[in-house]
């Protein structure tokens, strides 16, 4: 398989294997090519890991390193009457995911080391305004020597 999808699969597996009490809300994480297929199909909380980027560089004379990034999309429909509270809770869940993965080795990707997490922007305001849909994305990057 491609390294991009290997890392994305390993991140999804790591989130899936987390103890139940780790996150404020239960979810099943899976890898896909895009976070959401159809708004009509969205019910409940969705966490999707999407391959995002790969950069290769020389590490030493005889080796190279890959920096492989995956986006973790957290999506859920929100009630316009309680949007502020629901968004705050979902942002808290994203922080929990970021904290859980920070520094954590991926069991399904030996040799991959966490190097960074970026959460910018915190969510997509257009999705909230147009569809009452919270979409927040974390970008997590791992380095792997090859």
N, C-alpha and C positions, 0 to 999 in steps of 0.2 A: 504494500500500500504506500501511498504518498506520505511523506513526513507531516505535511499539513493536516491530513485527516487522522494520522496516527496520534498526534498531540491532541487534536480536538476530541477524539474518542477517549483518550486517556483522561482528559479533564472531565468529560461527562461521567466516566466511570468513577473518578475520584469523588465527584459531587454525589453520585448515586450511592456510594459506599459510606458516606458520612453518617455518623450516629444520628438517630432520629431527632434528638434534642439539640442538634447543632444549629438548626435554622428555625426562625420564628414561624415559618409556614412550610408544610410538606410539599415537595415537588419531585417530579421525575425529570432528570436532565437527559437530553438526547442530542446527538449531532445531526445537523441538517445542512443543506446548502444555503438556505435562507431561513430567517427566524420564523416567519409566519406565512402560511400558505393562503388562508382565506379568513377574513374577519368573522364570517358566519360560523366557521368551525371552532372559533376560540371560546372555550368555556373553562373557567377557572384559571389557575396560575400555570404559565408555561415558561420553562427555562430551556433555552436552546443554545448549544455550542456550535459556532460557525467558524470554519477555518478562515483566517483573515489576512495573514501576511507571512512572508518568509524572506529573510535576508541572510546572505552567506558572506563569510569573511574568513581571512586567514587567521588562524589562532596561533600557530607556531610554524616553523619551517616545514614540518611534515604533517600538519593537520589543519583542518578547517573547522569552523563552527557555524551552525545554523541558529539563527534566532527566529523562532516560530511563534506567531501570535494567533490567538483565537479570540473571537468575540463571544461573550456570554450574554445573551439577550434574556431579559426578564420582562415578561409581558402579561398583562391582566387587564380586563375591562374594569373600569371604575364607575361608580355612581356619581353623577355630577353634583348631587346634594352633599356628598361626603368626600369630595375629591381631595381636599387638603389632607385629611386624615389618612386616606388610603394611599396617597402618594408618599406621605411620610413613612408609612409602614413598609411600602415597597422599596423605598430608598434604604431603609434599615436592613431589609433582606439582602439587598445588593452589597451593603457594607459587610454583612455577615459572610457572604460568599467570598468577597475580597479578602477578609481576614482569614478565612479558612484555608484559602489557597496560598496565601503569602508564605513563601519559604518552604512549602510542602512539596516533597518529591512526588512524582506521579508513579504509582505502582505499575501501571501498564506501559510506561515509557521510561525504562531504566536509563540513566544517564542524562535525562532532561532536568535542568535546574531552573527554578523560577528566577526571573530577573526583574520583572516589573508588572505592575497593574495600573491601568489608566481608566478613570471613570469620568469621561468628559464628552459631551455634556451629561449632566446627571440624568436627563430623560429628554424625550422628544416632545416638545410642547405642541407641535402640530398634530401629533397623534392624539393627544389629550383633547385639543380643541375640536378637531374634525371627527374623531371616532370614539371619544371617551375611552381611549386605550392608553394605558401606561406602557411605555417601552423605554427601558433603561438598559444600557449596554456597558459592560466591563470589557476592556481589552487586556488579556493576560498574555505575557510573553515568557517563553522558556528558551533556554540555550542548550544546544546539544552538540557535542563534539562529534565530528565525522571523519 
